[in-house]
Amino acid sequence: MKLVITLALLSLTAALQSADTTALNIIVIFCDDLGYGDLGCYGSTKNRTPHVDQLATDGMMFTDFYSSSPVCTPSRASLMTGCYPRRVGMHEDFTGHWVLIPRSRRGLNPDELTVAEVLKSQGY
């Protein structure tokens, strides 16, 4: 049994040492009012989207999508923080709209950790 564990640890160590440590490119395309079937790579014949189609061909395509909110500001805040909109204060404003307007004094709390800060700490 000790021999099996030793061989497993040696194999794991060798695999970790040979692993590619190059940082991957991350591309996030976040669109307002874009439906699942609006892109050519997902079957649209009404919209020509050659560049997005090429990204899909060269990269990954996903078939299940979830959004924390149906409108822009709360869903963008969720993408940036990984939190629900209400958790970071990005929900209904005094106007009754679920978006921030130019005269709004609200925004993300500067103490909120964002995905950009996490990626920066990882060398991006």
ROVO-703485 format. One record per atom (N, C-alpha, C, O): atom name; residue in one letter; x, y, z. Coordinates in nm, 3 decimals. Example, Ala and Ser with C-alpha at 12.3 -4.5 7.8 and 13.67 -1.06 7.14 Angstrom:
+------+------+---------+---------+---------+
| site | code |      c1 |      c2 |      c3 |
+------+------+---------+---------+---------+
|    N |    a |   1.319 |  -0.569 |   0.780 |
|   CA |    a |   1.230 |  -0.450 |   0.780 |
|    C |    a |   1.320 |  -0.330 |   0.780 |
|    O |    a |   1.424 |  -0.332 |   0.846 |
|    N |    s |   1.285 |  -0.225 |   0.708 |
|   CA |    s |   1.367 |  -0.106 |   0.714 |
|    C |    s |   1.290 |   0.003 |   0.787 |
|    O |    s |   1.341 |   0.114 |   0.804 |
+------+------+---------+---------+---------+
END
This chain:
+------+------+---------+---------+---------+
| site | code |      c1 |      c2 |      c3 |
+------+------+---------+---------+---------+
|    N |    m |   0.083 |  -0.120 |   0.000 |
|   CA |    m |   0.000 |   0.000 |   0.000 |
|    C |    m |   0.087 |   0.126 |   0.000 |
|    O |    m |   0.056 |   0.224 |  -0.068 |
|    N |    k |   0.197 |   0.122 |   0.077 |
|   CA |    k |   0.287 |   0.238 |   0.081 |
|    C |    k |   0.346 |   0.265 |  -0.057 |
|    O |    k |   0.366 |   0.380 |  -0.096 |
|    N |    l |   0.374 |   0.157 |  -0.130 |
|   CA |    l |   0.429 |   0.172 |  -0.264 |
|    C |    l |   0.329 |   0.240 |  -0.357 |
|    O |    l |   0.368 |   0.325 |  -0.437 |
|    N |    v |   0.203 |   0.205 |  -0.347 |
|   CA |    v |   0.098 |   0.266 |  -0.430 |
|    C |    v |   0.086 |   0.415 |  -0.399 |
|    O |    v |   0.079 |   0.497 |  -0.490 |
|    N |    i |   0.084 |   0.449 |  -0.271 |
|   CA |    i |   0.074 |   0.590 |  -0.231 |
|    C |    i |   0.196 |   0.668 |  -0.278 |
|    O |    i |   0.183 |   0.779 |  -0.328 |
|    N |    t |   0.315 |   0.610 |  -0.262 |
|   CA |    t |   0.437 |   0.676 |  -0.306 |
|    C |    t |   0.435 |   0.700 |  -0.456 |
|    O |    t |   0.468 |   0.809 |  -0.502 |
|    N |    l |   0.397 |   0.599 |  -0.533 |
|   CA |    l |   0.390 |   0.614 |  -0.678 |
|    C |    l |   0.285 |   0.718 |  -0.718 |
|    O |    l |   0.307 |   0.796 |  -0.811 |
|    N |    a |   0.173 |   0.720 |  -0.649 |
|   CA |    a |   0.068 |   0.819 |  -0.679 |
|    C |    a |   0.119 |   0.960 |  -0.652 |
|    O |    a |   0.095 |   1.050 |  -0.732 |
|    N |    l |   0.188 |   0.979 |  -0.540 |
|   CA |    l |   0.242 |   1.112 |  -0.507 |
|    C |    l |   0.349 |   1.154 |  -0.607 |
|    O |    l |   0.354 |   1.271 |  -0.646 |
|    N |    l |   0.434 |   1.062 |  -0.647 |
|   CA |    l |   0.536 |   1.095 |  -0.747 |
|    C |    l |   0.472 |   1.131 |  -0.881 |
|    O |    l |   0.516 |   1.225 |  -0.947 |
|    N |    s |   0.370 |   1.059 |  -0.920 |
|   CA |    s |   0.299 |   1.089 |  -1.045 |
|    C |    s |   0.233 |   1.226 |  -1.038 |
|    O |    s |   0.239 |   1.303 |  -1.134 |
|    N |    l |   0.170 |   1.256 |  -0.925 |
|   CA |    l |   0.105 |   1.385 |  -0.907 |
|    C |    l |   0.206 |   1.498 |  -0.912 |
|    O |    l |   0.182 |   1.601 |  -0.975 |
|    N |    t |   0.319 |   1.480 |  -0.845 |
|   CA |    t |   0.424 |   1.582 |  -0.845 |
|    C |    t |   0.475 |   1.606 |  -0.987 |
|    O |    t |   0.494 |   1.721 |  -1.027 |
|    N |    a |   0.498 |   1.500 |  -1.062 |
|   CA |    a |   0.546 |   1.514 |  -1.200 |
|    C |    a |   0.442 |   1.584 |  -1.286 |
|    O |    a |   0.476 |   1.668 |  -1.369 |
|    N |    a |   0.317 |   1.551 |  -1.267 |
|   CA |    a |   0.210 |   1.614 |  -1.345 |
|    C |    a |   0.200 |   1.762 |  -1.314 |
|    O |    a |   0.182 |   1.844 |  -1.404 |
|    N |    l |   0.212 |   1.799 |  -1.187 |
|   CA |    l |   0.204 |   1.940 |  -1.149 |
|    C |    l |   0.322 |   2.018 |  -1.202 |
|    O |    l |   0.307 |   2.134 |  -1.242 |
|    N |    q |   0.441 |   1.957 |  -1.204 |
|   CA |    q |   0.559 |   2.027 |  -1.253 |
|    C |    q |   0.552 |   2.048 |  -1.404 |
|    O |    q |   0.605 |   2.146 |  -1.455 |
|    N |    s |   0.489 |   1.957 |  -1.475 |
|   CA |    s |   0.481 |   1.969 |  -1.620 |
|    C |    s |   0.358 |   2.047 |  -1.667 |
|    O |    s |   0.342 |   2.070 |  -1.787 |
|    N |    a |   0.272 |   2.087 |  -1.574 |
|   CA |    a |   0.150 |   2.159 |  -1.611 |
|    C |    a |   0.185 |   2.295 |  -1.670 |
|    O |    a |   0.277 |   2.362 |  -1.623 |
|    N |    d |   0.112 |   2.335 |  -1.771 |
|   CA |    d |   0.131 |   2.465 |  -1.834 |
|    C |    d |   0.081 |   2.573 |  -1.739 |
|    O |    d |  -0.034 |   2.570 |  -1.696 |
|    N |    t |   0.169 |   2.668 |  -1.707 |
|   CA |    t |   0.131 |   2.773 |  -1.613 |
|    C |    t |   0.099 |   2.905 |  -1.683 |
|    O |    t |   0.086 |   3.008 |  -1.617 |
|    N |    t |   0.087 |   2.903 |  -1.815 |
|   CA |    t |   0.053 |   3.023 |  -1.890 |
|    C |    t |  -0.090 |   3.065 |  -1.856 |
|    O |    t |  -0.183 |   2.984 |  -1.859 |
|    N |    a |  -0.106 |   3.192 |  -1.824 |
|   CA |    a |  -0.240 |   3.243 |  -1.792 |
|    C |    a |  -0.327 |   3.239 |  -1.917 |
|    O |    a |  -0.284 |   3.276 |  -2.026 |
|    N |    l |  -0.449 |   3.195 |  -1.900 |
|   CA |    l |  -0.543 |   3.188 |  -2.011 |
|    C |    l |  -0.604 |   3.324 |  -2.037 |
|    O |    l |  -0.618 |   3.406 |  -1.946 |
|    N |    n |  -0.639 |   3.349 |  -2.163 |
|   CA |    n |  -0.713 |   3.470 |  -2.196 |
|    C |    n |  -0.857 |   3.453 |  -2.151 |
|    O |    n |  -0.915 |   3.345 |  -2.164 |
|    N |    i |  -0.913 |   3.558 |  -2.098 |
|   CA |    i |  -1.052 |   3.557 |  -2.055 |
|    C |    i |  -1.126 |   3.664 |  -2.134 |
|    O |    i |  -1.089 |   3.781 |  -2.131 |
|    N |    i |  -1.229 |   3.622 |  -2.205 |
|   CA |    i |  -1.312 |   3.717 |  -2.280 |
|    C |    i |  -1.454 |   3.707 |  -2.226 |
|    O |    i |  -1.513 |   3.599 |  -2.227 |
|    N |    v |  -1.507 |   3.818 |  -2.181 |
|   CA |    v |  -1.645 |   3.823 |  -2.135 |
|    C |    v |  -1.720 |   3.919 |  -2.227 |
|    O |    v |  -1.683 |   4.036 |  -2.238 |
|    N |    i |  -1.822 |   3.870 |  -2.291 |
|   CA |    i |  -1.908 |   3.954 |  -2.374 |
|    C |    i |  -2.042 |   3.961 |  -2.303 |
|    O |    i |  -2.111 |   3.860 |  -2.288 |
|    N |    f |  -2.077 |   4.079 |  -2.259 |
|   CA |    f |  -2.198 |   4.099 |  -2.180 |
|    C |    f |  -2.289 |   4.194 |  -2.256 |
|    O |    f |  -2.257 |   4.313 |  -2.269 |
|    N |    c |  -2.399 |   4.145 |  -2.305 |
|   CA |    c |  -2.487 |   4.224 |  -2.392 |
|    C |    c |  -2.624 |   4.244 |  -2.329 |
|    O |    c |  -2.678 |   4.155 |  -2.264 |
|    N |    d |  -2.678 |   4.362 |  -2.350 |
|   CA |    d |  -2.815 |   4.389 |  -2.308 |
|    C |    d |  -2.911 |   4.343 |  -2.417 |
|    O |    d |  -2.884 |   4.360 |  -2.536 |
|    N |    d |  -3.020 |   4.285 |  -2.377 |
|   CA |    d |  -3.128 |   4.246 |  -2.469 |
|    C |    d |  -3.083 |   4.153 |  -2.581 |
|    O |    d |  -3.131 |   4.165 |  -2.694 |
|    N |    l |  -2.993 |   4.063 |  -2.552 |
|   CA |    l |  -2.949 |   3.965 |  -2.651 |
|    C |    l |  -3.011 |   3.831 |  -2.616 |
|    O |    l |  -2.989 |   3.778 |  -2.507 |
|    N |    g |  -3.087 |   3.777 |  -2.708 |
|   CA |    g |  -3.151 |   3.649 |  -2.685 |
|    C |    g |  -3.063 |   3.533 |  -2.728 |
|    O |    g |  -2.969 |   3.551 |  -2.806 |
|    N |    y |  -3.094 |   3.416 |  -2.678 |
|   CA |    y |  -3.018 |   3.294 |  -2.709 |
|    C |    y |  -3.008 |   3.270 |  -2.859 |
|    O |    y |  -2.902 |   3.233 |  -2.908 |
|    N |    g |  -3.115 |   3.292 |  -2.931 |
|   CA |    g |  -3.116 |   3.264 |  -3.074 |
|    C |    g |  -3.081 |   3.382 |  -3.161 |
|    O |    g |  -3.108 |   3.379 |  -3.281 |
|    N |    d |  -3.022 |   3.488 |  -3.105 |
|   CA |    d |  -2.990 |   3.607 |  -3.183 |
|    C |    d |  -2.853 |   3.601 |  -3.251 |
|    O |    d |  -2.821 |   3.688 |  -3.332 |
|    N |    l |  -2.773 |   3.500 |  -3.222 |
|   CA |    l |  -2.640 |   3.488 |  -3.279 |
|    C |    l |  -2.637 |   3.374 |  -3.381 |
|    O |    l |  -2.704 |   3.272 |  -3.364 |
|    N |    g |  -2.559 |   3.394 |  -3.486 |
|   CA |    g |  -2.549 |   3.292 |  -3.589 |
|    C |    g |  -2.500 |   3.159 |  -3.536 |
|    O |    g |  -2.546 |   3.054 |  -3.580 |
|    N |    c |  -2.406 |   3.161 |  -3.441 |
|   CA |    c |  -2.351 |   3.035 |  -3.388 |
|    C |    c |  -2.455 |   2.956 |  -3.310 |
|    O |    c |  -2.435 |   2.838 |  -3.283 |
|    N |    y |  -2.566 |   3.020 |  -3.275 |
|   CA |    y |  -2.676 |   2.950 |  -3.207 |
|    C |    y |  -2.796 |   2.932 |  -3.298 |
|    O |    y |  -2.906 |   2.901 |  -3.251 |
|    N |    g |  -2.777 |   2.951 |  -3.429 |
|   CA |    g |  -2.881 |   2.919 |  -3.524 |
|    C |    g |  -2.956 |   3.035 |  -3.586 |
|    O |    g |  -3.046 |   3.012 |  -3.666 |
|    N |    s |  -2.924 |   3.159 |  -3.552 |
|   CA |    s |  -2.996 |   3.272 |  -3.610 |
|    C |    s |  -2.964 |   3.284 |  -3.759 |
|    O |    s |  -2.848 |   3.279 |  -3.800 |
|    N |    t |  -3.068 |   3.301 |  -3.837 |
|   CA |    t |  -3.050 |   3.329 |  -3.980 |
|    C |    t |  -3.084 |   3.475 |  -4.010 |
|    O |    t |  -3.066 |   3.521 |  -4.122 |
|    N |    k |  -3.134 |   3.547 |  -3.910 |
|   CA |    k |  -3.173 |   3.687 |  -3.928 |
|    C |    k |  -3.057 |   3.783 |  -3.901 |
|    O |    k |  -3.050 |   3.890 |  -3.962 |
|    N |    n |  -2.967 |   3.745 |  -3.812 |
|   CA |    n |  -2.857 |   3.833 |  -3.774 |
|    C |    n |  -2.725 |   3.773 |  -3.820 |
|    O |    n |  -2.698 |   3.654 |  -3.799 |
|    N |    r |  -2.643 |   3.856 |  -3.883 |
|   CA |    r |  -2.510 |   3.811 |  -3.922 |
|    C |    r |  -2.412 |   3.849 |  -3.811 |
|    O |    r |  -2.395 |   3.967 |  -3.780 |
|    N |    t |  -2.350 |   3.749 |  -3.753 |
|   CA |    t |  -2.257 |   3.772 |  -3.642 |
|    C |    t |  -2.128 |   3.694 |  -3.667 |
|    O |    t |  -2.092 |   3.607 |  -3.588 |
|    N |    p |  -2.057 |   3.725 |  -3.776 |
|   CA |    p |  -1.941 |   3.642 |  -3.814 |
|    C |    p |  -1.828 |   3.641 |  -3.711 |
|    O |    p |  -1.764 |   3.538 |  -3.691 |
|    N |    h |  -1.803 |   3.753 |  -3.646 |
|   CA |    h |  -1.692 |   3.757 |  -3.550 |
|    C |    h |  -1.724 |   3.679 |  -3.424 |
|    O |    h |  -1.638 |   3.606 |  -3.372 |
|    N |    v |  -1.845 |   3.692 |  -3.374 |
|   CA |    v |  -1.885 |   3.614 |  -3.258 |
|    C |    v |  -1.891 |   3.466 |  -3.296 |
|    O |    v |  -1.853 |   3.380 |  -3.216 |
|    N |    d |  -1.938 |   3.437 |  -3.416 |
|   CA |    d |  -1.943 |   3.298 |  -3.463 |
|    C |    d |  -1.802 |   3.238 |  -3.467 |
|    O |    d |  -1.783 |   3.122 |  -3.431 |
|    N |    q |  -1.704 |   3.318 |  -3.511 |
|   CA |    q |  -1.566 |   3.268 |  -3.516 |
|    C |    q |  -1.511 |   3.245 |  -3.375 |
|    O |    q |  -1.441 |   3.147 |  -3.351 |
|    N |    l |  -1.543 |   3.335 |  -3.282 |
|   CA |    l |  -1.503 |   3.313 |  -3.142 |
|    C |    l |  -1.562 |   3.182 |  -3.090 |
|    O |    l |  -1.494 |   3.107 |  -3.020 |
|    N |    a |  -1.685 |   3.156 |  -3.124 |
|   CA |    a |  -1.750 |   3.032 |  -3.080 |
|    C |    a |  -1.683 |   2.910 |  -3.143 |
|    O |    a |  -1.665 |   2.808 |  -3.077 |
|    N |    t |  -1.647 |   2.921 |  -3.270 |
|   CA |    t |  -1.581 |   2.810 |  -3.338 |
|    C |    t |  -1.444 |   2.781 |  -3.276 |
|    O |    t |  -1.406 |   2.666 |  -3.259 |
|    N |    d |  -1.370 |   2.887 |  -3.244 |
|   CA |    d |  -1.235 |   2.872 |  -3.190 |
|    C |    d |  -1.231 |   2.847 |  -3.040 |
|    O |    d |  -1.129 |   2.802 |  -2.987 |
|    N |    g |  -1.341 |   2.875 |  -2.972 |
|   CA |    g |  -1.341 |   2.864 |  -2.826 |
|    C |    g |  -1.445 |   2.769 |  -2.774 |
|    O |    g |  -1.451 |   2.652 |  -2.813 |
|    N |    m |  -1.529 |   2.820 |  -2.685 |
|   CA |    m |  -1.633 |   2.738 |  -2.622 |
|    C |    m |  -1.770 |   2.800 |  -2.648 |
|    O |    m |  -1.784 |   2.921 |  -2.665 |
|    N |    m |  -1.869 |   2.713 |  -2.649 |
|   CA |    m |  -2.008 |   2.758 |  -2.656 |
|    C |    m |  -2.081 |   2.700 |  -2.538 |
|    O |    m |  -2.059 |   2.585 |  -2.499 |
|    N |    f |  -2.170 |   2.779 |  -2.481 |
|   CA |    f |  -2.247 |   2.735 |  -2.366 |
|    C |    f |  -2.395 |   2.733 |  -2.404 |
|    O |    f |  -2.441 |   2.814 |  -2.484 |
|    N |    t |  -2.468 |   2.640 |  -2.346 |
|   CA |    t |  -2.609 |   2.625 |  -2.381 |
|    C |    t |  -2.703 |   2.660 |  -2.267 |
|    O |    t |  -2.825 |   2.664 |  -2.287 |
|    N |    d |  -2.652 |   2.686 |  -2.149 |
|   CA |    d |  -2.735 |   2.723 |  -2.035 |
|    C |    d |  -2.688 |   2.857 |  -1.981 |
|    O |    d |  -2.570 |   2.875 |  -1.950 |
|    N |    f |  -2.780 |   2.950 |  -1.971 |
|   CA |    f |  -2.745 |   3.085 |  -1.929 |
|    C |    f |  -2.835 |   3.126 |  -1.814 |
|    O |    f |  -2.954 |   3.096 |  -1.812 |
|    N |    y |  -2.778 |   3.195 |  -1.719 |
|   CA |    y |  -2.855 |   3.246 |  -1.607 |
|    C |    y |  -2.809 |   3.388 |  -1.579 |
|    O |    y |  -2.691 |   3.420 |  -1.589 |
|    N |    s |  -2.903 |   3.473 |  -1.545 |
|   CA |    s |  -2.871 |   3.611 |  -1.512 |
|    C |    s |  -2.936 |   3.644 |  -1.378 |
|    O |    s |  -3.046 |   3.596 |  -1.347 |
|    N |    s |  -2.868 |   3.725 |  -1.301 |
|   CA |    s |  -2.921 |   3.761 |  -1.170 |
|    C |    s |  -3.031 |   3.865 |  -1.178 |
|    O |    s |  -3.103 |   3.888 |  -1.081 |
|    N |    s |  -3.045 |   3.928 |  -1.294 |
|   CA |    s |  -3.146 |   4.032 |  -1.311 |
|    C |    s |  -3.176 |   4.048 |  -1.460 |
|    O |    s |  -3.087 |   4.026 |  -1.543 |
|    N |    p |  -3.298 |   4.085 |  -1.494 |
|   CA |    p |  -3.331 |   4.104 |  -1.635 |
|    C |    p |  -3.289 |   4.240 |  -1.691 |
|    O |    p |  -3.307 |   4.265 |  -1.810 |
|    N |    v |  -3.232 |   4.327 |  -1.607 |
|   CA |    v |  -3.190 |   4.459 |  -1.655 |
|    C |    v |  -3.042 |   4.480 |  -1.627 |
|    O |    v |  -2.980 |   4.406 |  -1.550 |
|    N |    c |  -2.986 |   4.584 |  -1.690 |
|   CA |    c |  -2.841 |   4.596 |  -1.700 |
|    C |    c |  -2.765 |   4.620 |  -1.570 |
|    O |    c |  -2.677 |   4.540 |  -1.538 |
|    N |    t |  -2.793 |   4.724 |  -1.495 |
|   CA |    t |  -2.710 |   4.757 |  -1.379 |
|    C |    t |  -2.701 |   4.645 |  -1.277 |
|    O |    t |  -2.590 |   4.610 |  -1.237 |
|    N |    p |  -2.811 |   4.587 |  -1.232 |
|   CA |    p |  -2.798 |   4.479 |  -1.134 |
|    C |    p |  -2.723 |   4.357 |  -1.188 |
|    O |    p |  -2.644 |   4.297 |  -1.116 |
|    N |    s |  -2.747 |   4.321 |  -1.313 |
|   CA |    s |  -2.679 |   4.203 |  -1.367 |
|    C |    s |  -2.530 |   4.230 |  -1.387 |
|    O |    s |  -2.448 |   4.140 |  -1.369 |
|    N |    r |  -2.494 |   4.351 |  -1.424 |
|   CA |    r |  -2.352 |   4.386 |  -1.437 |
|    C |    r |  -2.283 |   4.388 |  -1.301 |
|    O |    r |  -2.169 |   4.343 |  -1.289 |
|    N |    a |  -2.351 |   4.440 |  -1.201 |
|   CA |    a |  -2.294 |   4.439 |  -1.065 |
|    C |    a |  -2.271 |   4.296 |  -1.017 |
|    O |    a |  -2.172 |   4.267 |  -0.952 |
|    N |    s |  -2.363 |   4.207 |  -1.050 |
|   CA |    s |  -2.347 |   4.066 |  -1.013 |
|    C |    s |  -2.229 |   4.004 |  -1.084 |
|    O |    s |  -2.153 |   3.928 |  -1.024 |
|    N |    l |  -2.212 |   4.034 |  -1.212 |
|   CA |    l |  -2.099 |   3.981 |  -1.287 |
|    C |    l |  -1.968 |   4.031 |  -1.228 |
|    O |    l |  -1.872 |   3.954 |  -1.217 |
|    N |    m |  -1.963 |   4.157 |  -1.188 |
|   CA |    m |  -1.840 |   4.215 |  -1.135 |
|    C |    m |  -1.806 |   4.166 |  -0.995 |
|    O |    m |  -1.689 |   4.158 |  -0.959 |
|    N |    t |  -1.908 |   4.133 |  -0.915 |
|   CA |    t |  -1.883 |   4.098 |  -0.775 |
|    C |    t |  -1.909 |   3.953 |  -0.740 |
|    O |    t |  -1.856 |   3.902 |  -0.641 |
|    N |    g |  -1.989 |   3.886 |  -0.820 |
|   CA |    g |  -2.028 |   3.749 |  -0.786 |
|    C |    g |  -2.137 |   3.744 |  -0.682 |
|    O |    g |  -2.166 |   3.638 |  -0.627 |
|    N |    c |  -2.200 |   3.858 |  -0.655 |
|   CA |    c |  -2.305 |   3.866 |  -0.553 |
|    C |    c |  -2.440 |   3.897 |  -0.618 |
|    O |    c |  -2.446 |   3.948 |  -0.729 |
|    N |    y |  -2.546 |   3.864 |  -0.546 |
|   CA |    y |  -2.678 |   3.904 |  -0.592 |
|    C |    y |  -2.689 |   4.056 |  -0.588 |
|    O |    y |  -2.626 |   4.120 |  -0.504 |
|    N |    p |  -2.768 |   4.117 |  -0.679 |
|   CA |    p |  -2.781 |   4.262 |  -0.684 |
|    C |    p |  -2.820 |   4.326 |  -0.551 |
|    O |    p |  -2.763 |   4.428 |  -0.512 |
|    N |    r |  -2.914 |   4.267 |  -0.481 |
|   CA |    r |  -2.957 |   4.326 |  -0.355 |
|    C |    r |  -2.843 |   4.326 |  -0.252 |
|    O |    r |  -2.833 |   4.418 |  -0.171 |
|    N |    r |  -2.758 |   4.226 |  -0.255 |
|   CA |    r |  -2.646 |   4.216 |  -0.162 |
|    C |    r |  -2.550 |   4.334 |  -0.177 |
|    O |    r |  -2.491 |   4.379 |  -0.078 |
|    N |    v |  -2.534 |   4.385 |  -0.300 |
|   CA |    v |  -2.442 |   4.496 |  -0.324 |
|    C |    v |  -2.516 |   4.628 |  -0.347 |
|    O |    v |  -2.455 |   4.726 |  -0.391 |
|    N |    g |  -2.645 |   4.631 |  -0.317 |
|   CA |    g |  -2.721 |   4.756 |  -0.326 |
|    C |    g |  -2.759 |   4.798 |  -0.466 |
|    O |    g |  -2.790 |   4.914 |  -0.488 |
|    N |    m |  -2.757 |   4.708 |  -0.560 |
|   CA |    m |  -2.792 |   4.741 |  -0.698 |
|    C |    m |  -2.930 |   4.686 |  -0.730 |
|    O |    m |  -2.944 |   4.589 |  -0.804 |
|    N |    h |  -3.029 |   4.748 |  -0.673 |
|   CA |    h |  -3.166 |   4.706 |  -0.700 |
|    C |    h |  -3.248 |   4.833 |  -0.719 |
|    O |    h |  -3.193 |   4.937 |  -0.753 |
|    N |    e |  -3.374 |   4.827 |  -0.697 |
|   CA |    e |  -3.463 |   4.938 |  -0.730 |
|    C |    e |  -3.415 |   5.071 |  -0.672 |
|    O |    e |  -3.391 |   5.083 |  -0.552 |
|    N |    d |  -3.402 |   5.169 |  -0.759 |
|   CA |    d |  -3.359 |   5.303 |  -0.721 |
|    C |    d |  -3.482 |   5.386 |  -0.682 |
|    O |    d |  -3.595 |   5.339 |  -0.695 |
|    N |    f |  -3.460 |   5.507 |  -0.635 |
|   CA |    f |  -3.570 |   5.593 |  -0.591 |
|    C |    f |  -3.667 |   5.626 |  -0.704 |
|    O |    f |  -3.781 |   5.664 |  -0.677 |
|    N |    t |  -3.624 |   5.610 |  -0.829 |
|   CA |    t |  -3.712 |   5.638 |  -0.942 |
|    C |    t |  -3.804 |   5.521 |  -0.972 |
|    O |    t |  -3.896 |   5.534 |  -1.053 |
|    N |    g |  -3.780 |   5.407 |  -0.909 |
|   CA |    g |  -3.858 |   5.288 |  -0.938 |
|    C |    g |  -3.795 |   5.202 |  -1.046 |
|    O |    g |  -3.846 |   5.094 |  -1.078 |
|    N |    h |  -3.683 |   5.249 |  -1.104 |
|   CA |    h |  -3.613 |   5.173 |  -1.207 |
|    C |    h |  -3.505 |   5.086 |  -1.144 |
|    O |    h |  -3.449 |   5.121 |  -1.040 |
|    N |    w |  -3.478 |   4.976 |  -1.207 |
|   CA |    w |  -3.373 |   4.887 |  -1.158 |
|    C |    w |  -3.241 |   4.916 |  -1.227 |
|    O |    w |  -3.164 |   4.824 |  -1.253 |
|    N |    v |  -3.215 |   5.040 |  -1.256 |
|   CA |    v |  -3.089 |   5.079 |  -1.319 |
|    C |    v |  -3.038 |   5.205 |  -1.252 |
|    O |    v |  -3.115 |   5.278 |  -1.190 |
|    N |    l |  -2.909 |   5.230 |  -1.265 |
|   CA |    l |  -2.855 |   5.355 |  -1.216 |
|    C |    l |  -2.865 |   5.458 |  -1.327 |
|    O |    l |  -2.835 |   5.429 |  -1.443 |
|    N |    i |  -2.908 |   5.574 |  -1.291 |
|   CA |    i |  -2.922 |   5.682 |  -1.389 |
|    C |    i |  -2.808 |   5.781 |  -1.366 |
|    O |    i |  -2.749 |   5.781 |  -1.258 |
|    N |    p |  -2.776 |   5.865 |  -1.463 |
|   CA |    p |  -2.660 |   5.953 |  -1.450 |
|    C |    p |  -2.658 |   6.038 |  -1.323 |
|    O |    p |  -2.550 |   6.064 |  -1.269 |
|    N |    r |  -2.771 |   6.082 |  -1.274 |
|   CA |    r |  -2.771 |   6.166 |  -1.155 |
|    C |    r |  -2.772 |   6.086 |  -1.024 |
|    O |    r |  -2.770 |   6.144 |  -0.915 |
|    N |    s |  -2.774 |   5.955 |  -1.036 |
|   CA |    s |  -2.774 |   5.871 |  -0.917 |
|    C |    s |  -2.641 |   5.882 |  -0.843 |
|    O |    s |  -2.535 |   5.885 |  -0.905 |
|    N |    r |  -2.648 |   5.888 |  -0.712 |
|   CA |    r |  -2.527 |   5.895 |  -0.630 |
|    C |    r |  -2.486 |   5.756 |  -0.581 |
|    O |    r |  -2.392 |   5.742 |  -0.502 |
|    N |    r |  -2.556 |   5.657 |  -0.627 |
|   CA |    r |  -2.528 |   5.521 |  -0.581 |
|    C |    r |  -2.432 |   5.451 |  -0.676 |
|    O |    r |  -2.414 |   5.492 |  -0.790 |
|    N |    g |  -2.373 |   5.350 |  -0.627 |
|   CA |    g |  -2.281 |   5.269 |  -0.706 |
|    C |    g |  -2.228 |   5.159 |  -0.617 |
|    O |    g |  -2.273 |   5.142 |  -0.504 |
|    N |    l |  -2.133 |   5.084 |  -0.667 |
|   CA |    l |  -2.073 |   4.979 |  -0.586 |
|    C |    l |  -1.995 |   5.039 |  -0.470 |
|    O |    l |  -1.926 |   5.140 |  -0.486 |
|    N |    n |  -2.007 |   4.979 |  -0.357 |
|   CA |    n |  -1.927 |   5.018 |  -0.242 |
|    C |    n |  -1.780 |   4.994 |  -0.277 |
|    O |    n |  -1.747 |   4.886 |  -0.325 |
|    N |    p |  -1.693 |   5.091 |  -0.254 |
|   CA |    p |  -1.551 |   5.073 |  -0.287 |
|    C |    p |  -1.487 |   4.954 |  -0.216 |
|    O |    p |  -1.382 |   4.905 |  -0.259 |
|    N |    d |  -1.548 |   4.907 |  -0.108 |
|   CA |    d |  -1.493 |   4.792 |  -0.036 |
|    C |    d |  -1.532 |   4.658 |  -0.097 |
|    O |    d |  -1.479 |   4.554 |  -0.057 |
|    N |    e |  -1.623 |   4.659 |  -0.196 |
|   CA |    e |  -1.663 |   4.533 |  -0.261 |
|    C |    e |  -1.546 |   4.478 |  -0.341 |
|    O |    e |  -1.479 |   4.551 |  -0.415 |
|    N |    l |  -1.521 |   4.351 |  -0.327 |
|   CA |    l |  -1.418 |   4.283 |  -0.405 |
|    C |    l |  -1.477 |   4.250 |  -0.542 |
|    O |    l |  -1.583 |   4.189 |  -0.551 |
|    N |    t |  -1.407 |   4.290 |  -0.647 |
|   CA |    t |  -1.457 |   4.265 |  -0.783 |
|    C |    t |  -1.371 |   4.159 |  -0.852 |
|    O |    t |  -1.259 |   4.130 |  -0.810 |
|    N |    v |  -1.426 |   4.104 |  -0.957 |
|   CA |    v |  -1.353 |   4.003 |  -1.033 |
|    C |    v |  -1.224 |   4.062 |  -1.090 |
|    O |    v |  -1.124 |   3.991 |  -1.102 |
|    N |    a |  -1.223 |   4.190 |  -1.123 |
|   CA |    a |  -1.102 |   4.254 |  -1.174 |
|    C |    a |  -0.992 |   4.253 |  -1.069 |
|    O |    a |  -0.875 |   4.229 |  -1.101 |
|    N |    e |  -1.027 |   4.278 |  -0.945 |
|   CA |    e |  -0.927 |   4.277 |  -0.837 |
|    C |    e |  -0.874 |   4.136 |  -0.813 |
|    O |    e |  -0.755 |   4.118 |  -0.788 |
|    N |    v |  -0.962 |   4.038 |  -0.820 |
|   CA |    v |  -0.919 |   3.899 |  -0.801 |
|    C |    v |  -0.825 |   3.858 |  -0.915 |
|    O |    v |  -0.721 |   3.797 |  -0.891 |
|    N |    l |  -0.862 |   3.893 |  -1.039 |
|   CA |    l |  -0.777 |   3.859 |  -1.152 |
|    C |    l |  -0.642 |   3.932 |  -1.145 |
|    O |    l |  -0.539 |   3.874 |  -1.178 |
|    N |    k |  -0.644 |   4.057 |  -1.102 |
|   CA |    k |  -0.519 |   4.133 |  -1.088 |
|    C |    k |  -0.426 |   4.064 |  -0.989 |
|    O |    k |  -0.305 |   4.057 |  -1.012 |
|    N |    s |  -0.482 |   4.013 |  -0.879 |
|   CA |    s |  -0.399 |   3.945 |  -0.779 |
|    C |    s |  -0.341 |   3.814 |  -0.834 |
|    O |    s |  -0.245 |   3.760 |  -0.778 |
|    N |    q |  -0.399 |   3.764 |  -0.943 |
|   CA |    q |  -0.351 |   3.641 |  -1.005 |
|    C |    q |  -0.260 |   3.668 |  -1.125 |
|    O |    q |  -0.226 |   3.577 |  -1.201 |
|    N |    g |  -0.221 |   3.795 |  -1.142 |
|   CA |    g |  -0.127 |   3.829 |  -1.248 |
|    C |    g |  -0.188 |   3.878 |  -1.378 |
|    O |    g |  -0.116 |   3.894 |  -1.476 |
|    N |    y |  -0.317 |   3.900 |  -1.382 |
|   CA |    y |  -0.380 |   3.952 |  -1.503 |
|    C |    y |  -0.371 |   4.102 |  -1.505 |
|    O |    y |  -0.419 |   4.166 |  -1.599 |
+------+------+---------+---------+---------+
END
